[in-house]
Amino acid sequence: MEVNSEATRQTDNGQSVGSGRDAQKDKYMTFRSGNEYFGLKIQYVSEIIPFQAITAIPETADYIKGLINLRGKIIPVIDISLRFKQEPFEYNDRTCIVVINVQSTVVGLIIENIAEVVEIREENILPPPSIGKSDRVQNKYVYGIGKVGDSVKLLLDPDKLLNDEELSLSEQASDMNIDEE
């Protein structure tokens, strides 16, 4: 399921609108992890693929599940719930891998359940509150709180989501991809 590569898109009434950065500016892919709903700017999402076999990598953090082969390209995969130090969940037919591209780094995120794509305008984004130490683990990945109707979404900063370990794994995977060509 490609997310952002169309040259034009159609609105609900059938009119074409120009795609690109402007059309995606306030769009977020939302998903549930644990009891929380998160949002990720759609511009980072390359595609959403069904869950598939993952090759484990020894001696990596528990949230780094391993590597997948996506059409000949090797990419590292992270379990987002383990990254947020939430209870692990059992993978099922709703589990998918969201492939993101952040600063030329391609990584797969195992997502429990995709919710929807929503528009969150700048004026509906608040800075995350800091109540206590327990909030800081998740909030270090969150740059804002998006108001969507009566609900809120925790908006993720993908740069902070990927630390040096994932970037290093991604570079190693890129080296493997180059060696295979």
C-alpha positions as CSV (number, residue, x, y, z in Angstrom):
1,M,0.0,0.0,0.0
2,E,1.9,3.1,-1.3
3,V,1.2,6.2,0.8
4,N,2.8,9.2,-0.8
5,S,3.9,8.7,-4.3
6,E,0.9,9.9,-6.4
7,A,1.3,13.0,-8.5
8,T,-2.3,14.1,-7.8
9,R,-4.9,13.0,-5.4
10,Q,-8.7,13.3,-5.4
11,T,-10.8,15.0,-2.8
12,D,-14.0,13.5,-1.5
13,N,-16.0,15.3,-4.3
14,G,-13.7,13.9,-7.0
15,Q,-11.6,17.1,-7.6
16,S,-7.9,16.6,-8.2
17,V,-5.6,18.4,-5.9
18,G,-1.8,18.9,-6.3
19,S,0.2,16.5,-4.2
20,G,3.6,17.0,-2.8
21,R,4.8,18.6,0.4
22,D,1.9,21.1,0.7
23,A,-0.8,18.5,0.4
24,Q,0.9,16.4,3.0
25,K,2.0,19.2,5.3
26,D,-0.7,18.7,8.0
27,K,-1.3,14.9,7.4
28,Y,-0.4,12.3,10.0
29,M,-0.7,8.5,9.9
30,T,-2.0,7.5,13.3
31,F,-1.7,4.2,15.1
32,R,-2.4,2.6,18.4
33,S,0.4,1.2,20.6
34,G,-0.7,0.0,24.0
35,N,-3.5,2.3,25.2
36,E,-2.1,5.4,23.4
37,Y,-2.6,6.8,19.9
38,F,0.4,8.2,18.1
39,G,0.8,10.2,15.0
40,L,3.7,10.3,12.5
41,K,4.0,12.9,9.7
42,I,2.9,11.2,6.5
43,Q,5.9,12.7,4.7
44,Y,8.2,10.2,6.5
45,V,6.0,7.1,5.6
46,S,7.2,5.3,2.5
47,E,4.8,2.4,2.6
48,I,2.9,0.1,4.8
49,I,3.5,-3.7,4.4
50,P,2.0,-6.8,6.0
51,F,4.0,-8.3,8.8
52,Q,6.6,-10.7,7.5
53,A,9.5,-13.0,8.6
54,I,12.2,-11.0,10.4
55,T,15.8,-12.2,10.7
56,A,17.0,-11.6,14.2
57,I,20.3,-9.9,14.9
58,P,22.2,-11.1,18.0
59,E,23.3,-8.7,20.7
60,T,21.0,-5.8,19.9
61,A,18.5,-4.0,22.0
62,D,15.3,-6.0,22.6
63,Y,13.1,-3.5,20.6
64,I,15.3,-4.1,17.5
65,K,13.6,-7.2,16.1
66,G,16.1,-7.7,13.2
67,L,16.2,-7.3,9.4
68,I,13.7,-7.8,6.6
69,N,14.3,-8.1,2.8
70,L,12.0,-5.6,1.1
71,R,12.2,-6.2,-2.6
72,G,15.9,-6.8,-2.4
73,K,16.7,-4.0,0.0
74,I,17.7,-5.0,3.6
75,I,16.1,-2.8,6.3
76,P,16.2,-2.9,10.1
77,V,12.9,-3.3,11.9
78,I,11.9,-1.9,15.3
79,D,9.0,-3.0,17.5
80,I,7.5,0.4,18.5
81,S,5.8,-0.9,21.6
82,L,9.1,-2.2,23.0
83,R,10.8,1.0,22.0
84,F,8.3,2.9,24.2
85,K,8.8,0.3,27.0
86,Q,5.2,-0.9,26.8
87,E,4.0,-4.4,27.3
88,P,4.9,-6.6,24.3
89,F,1.9,-7.6,22.2
90,E,1.2,-10.7,20.2
91,Y,1.6,-10.2,16.4
92,N,-1.5,-10.9,14.5
93,D,-3.2,-10.2,11.1
94,R,-3.6,-6.5,12.0
95,T,0.1,-6.1,12.8
96,C,2.0,-4.4,10.0
97,I,5.4,-2.8,9.3
98,V,5.4,0.9,8.5
99,V,8.5,1.7,6.4
100,I,9.8,5.2,7.2
101,N,12.5,7.3,5.6
102,V,14.2,9.7,8.0
103,Q,17.3,11.6,6.8
104,S,18.0,9.0,4.1
105,T,17.7,6.2,6.7
106,V,15.1,3.6,5.9
107,V,13.7,1.7,8.9
108,G,10.6,-0.5,9.5
109,L,8.4,0.1,12.5
110,I,6.3,-2.8,13.7
111,I,2.9,-1.3,14.5
112,E,0.1,-3.1,16.5
113,N,-2.8,-1.4,14.7
114,I,-2.9,1.4,12.1
115,A,-5.8,3.8,12.9
116,E,-6.2,6.4,10.1
117,V,-4.6,9.3,8.3
118,V,-5.8,12.6,9.9
119,E,-5.1,16.3,9.3
120,I,-3.7,18.1,12.3
121,R,-3.2,21.8,11.7
122,E,-0.3,23.6,13.4
123,E,-2.6,25.6,15.7
124,N,-4.0,22.3,17.0
125,I,-0.6,21.1,18.1
126,L,0.5,21.7,21.7
127,P,3.9,21.0,23.3
128,P,4.0,17.8,25.4
129,P,3.4,18.2,29.1
130,S,6.1,17.1,31.5
131,I,4.5,15.8,34.7
132,G,7.0,13.5,36.1
133,K,9.9,11.1,35.4
134,S,7.7,8.3,34.2
135,D,6.4,10.4,31.3
136,R,9.9,11.2,30.0
137,V,10.5,7.8,28.4
138,Q,7.7,8.2,25.9
139,N,7.9,12.0,25.8
140,K,11.5,12.0,24.6
141,Y,10.1,10.7,21.3
142,V,7.1,13.1,21.3
143,Y,7.4,16.6,20.0
144,G,3.7,17.6,20.4
145,I,0.2,16.7,21.3
146,G,-2.3,16.9,18.3
147,K,-5.9,17.7,19.0
148,V,-8.2,15.7,16.7
149,G,-11.9,16.3,17.5
150,D,-12.3,15.1,21.1
151,S,-9.2,13.0,21.2
152,V,-5.5,13.6,21.3
153,K,-2.6,12.0,19.4
154,L,1.0,11.9,20.6
155,L,3.0,13.2,17.7
156,L,6.3,11.4,17.2
157,D,9.6,12.9,16.2
158,P,11.2,10.2,14.0
159,D,14.7,11.7,14.4
160,K,14.5,11.0,18.1
161,L,12.8,7.7,17.6
162,L,15.9,6.4,15.8
163,N,19.0,6.5,17.9
164,D,22.6,5.8,17.0
165,E,22.1,2.1,17.2
166,E,19.3,2.0,14.5
167,L,21.3,4.5,12.4
168,S,24.3,2.2,12.6
169,L,22.2,-0.9,11.7
170,S,20.7,1.0,8.8
171,E,24.1,2.0,7.5
172,Q,25.3,-1.7,7.8
173,A,22.1,-2.8,5.9
174,S,22.8,-0.1,3.2
175,D,26.3,-1.5,2.9
176,M,24.9,-5.0,2.4
177,N,22.5,-3.6,-0.2
178,I,25.4,-2.0,-2.1
179,D,27.5,-5.1,-1.9
180,E,24.7,-7.2,-3.5
181,E,24.3,-4.9,-6.5
